[in-house]
Amino acid sequence: MKHVMIDIEAMDNKPTAAIASIAAAIFDPVSGAVSASMYRRVAIESSEAFGGTLGAETIKWWFKQSGEARAEVLKEDAVALPSALSDLNLFILEYCDMDSVKVWARGTDYDMPIIYNALRAVDLGPVWNFWNVRDVRTVEEVALTVCGYASNRLVDNEKHNAAADVWNQIAQLSDNLKNLAAKGATGAEL
């Protein structure tokens, strides 16, 4: 069994959002060690051609972000949406057992619904089982409740970059699991 953390940047806050980038990393949730990672910039025009939406509020939000964050989603080396999603599936299959891989994201209502919608749009399916999707925020809330605090450690200070977010989410999840274990609150296999 392996664990993979996924994060995206997108151009809307709806499940139909056009994806601008996808990042993923294979990791150990307790130690936080990362054994492999991938990052793809996605051509926004390609996401839009497959039904991805651009939300006015999200576009305004992007205009307020740093020049580096804006430039990252507009770089010329972006790939087509089908290629990026296929690369994500192949990356997971290369390192994980698809029957037991645990897929993590920060929250249940943004990254994964957008990814599922995009996969359907390009006639692909996920290579993981939907019941193996996990939420970083739930562990964070449990740590806050049980330990009185939750990790907000950053290993990469770049904001609104899917790759940086993946690394930060792994670090925070690992910290929170260690804190829970120290309190005797965990013991079940992840």
ChimeraX attribute file (.defattr): number of C-alpha atoms within 10 A of each C-alpha:
attribute: neighborCount
match mode: 1-to-1
recipient: residues
	/A:1	11
	/A:2	17
	/A:3	24
	/A:4	26
	/A:5	27
	/A:6	28
	/A:7	26
	/A:8	26
	/A:9	22
	/A:10	31
	/A:11	26
	/A:12	21
	/A:13	18
	/A:14	18
	/A:15	19
	/A:16	24
	/A:17	27
	/A:18	31
	/A:19	29
	/A:20	25
	/A:21	26
	/A:22	26
	/A:23	23
	/A:24	26
	/A:25	26
	/A:26	25
	/A:27	20
	/A:28	15
	/A:29	23
	/A:30	16
	/A:31	14
	/A:32	20
	/A:33	15
	/A:34	17
	/A:35	10
	/A:36	13
	/A:37	18
	/A:38	15
	/A:39	20
	/A:40	23
	/A:41	24
	/A:42	29
	/A:43	23
	/A:44	25
	/A:45	16
	/A:46	18
	/A:47	26
	/A:48	17
	/A:49	14
	/A:50	20
	/A:51	16
	/A:52	25
	/A:53	20
	/A:54	20
	/A:55	17
	/A:56	12
	/A:57	12
	/A:58	16
	/A:59	13
	/A:60	11
	/A:61	12
	/A:62	17
	/A:63	12
	/A:64	11
	/A:65	13
	/A:66	13
	/A:67	10
	/A:68	13
	/A:69	16
	/A:70	15
	/A:71	11
	/A:72	17
	/A:73	23
	/A:74	16
	/A:75	11
	/A:76	11
	/A:77	11
	/A:78	19
	/A:79	18
	/A:80	18
	/A:81	30
	/A:82	19
	/A:83	13
	/A:84	21
	/A:85	23
	/A:86	17
	/A:87	16
	/A:88	21
	/A:89	18
	/A:90	13
	/A:91	19
	/A:92	26
	/A:93	14
	/A:94	10
	/A:95	17
	/A:96	19
	/A:97	15
	/A:98	18
	/A:99	11
	/A:100	14
	/A:101	21
	/A:102	22
	/A:103	23
	/A:104	27
	/A:105	24
	/A:106	23
	/A:107	13
	/A:108	15
	/A:109	13
	/A:110	19
	/A:111	23
	/A:112	21
	/A:113	15
	/A:114	21
	/A:115	23
	/A:116	17
	/A:117	20
	/A:118	25
	/A:119	19
	/A:120	12
	/A:121	18
	/A:122	16
	/A:123	9
	/A:124	15
	/A:125	16
	/A:126	16
	/A:127	18
	/A:128	19
	/A:129	13
	/A:130	12
	/A:131	9
	/A:132	14
	/A:133	17
	/A:134	20
	/A:135	16
	/A:136	19
	/A:137	18
	/A:138	14
	/A:139	19
	/A:140	22
	/A:141	15
	/A:142	17
	/A:143	24
	/A:144	16
	/A:145	12
	/A:146	15
	/A:147	15
	/A:148	10
	/A:149	14
	/A:150	22
	/A:151	17
	/A:152	14
	/A:153	14
	/A:154	15
	/A:155	15
	/A:156	14
	/A:157	11
	/A:158	15
	/A:159	13
	/A:160	19
	/A:161	23
	/A:162	24
	/A:163	26
	/A:164	17
	/A:165	26
	/A:166	26
	/A:167	24
	/A:168	20
	/A:169	26
	/A:170	31
	/A:171	23
	/A:172	23
	/A:173	28
	/A:174	22
	/A:175	22
	/A:176	26
	/A:177	24
	/A:178	19
	/A:179	21
	/A:180	22
	/A:181	14
	/A:182	11
	/A:183	12
	/A:184	10
	/A:185	15
	/A:186	13
	/A:187	8
	/A:188	5
	/A:189	4
	/A:190	12
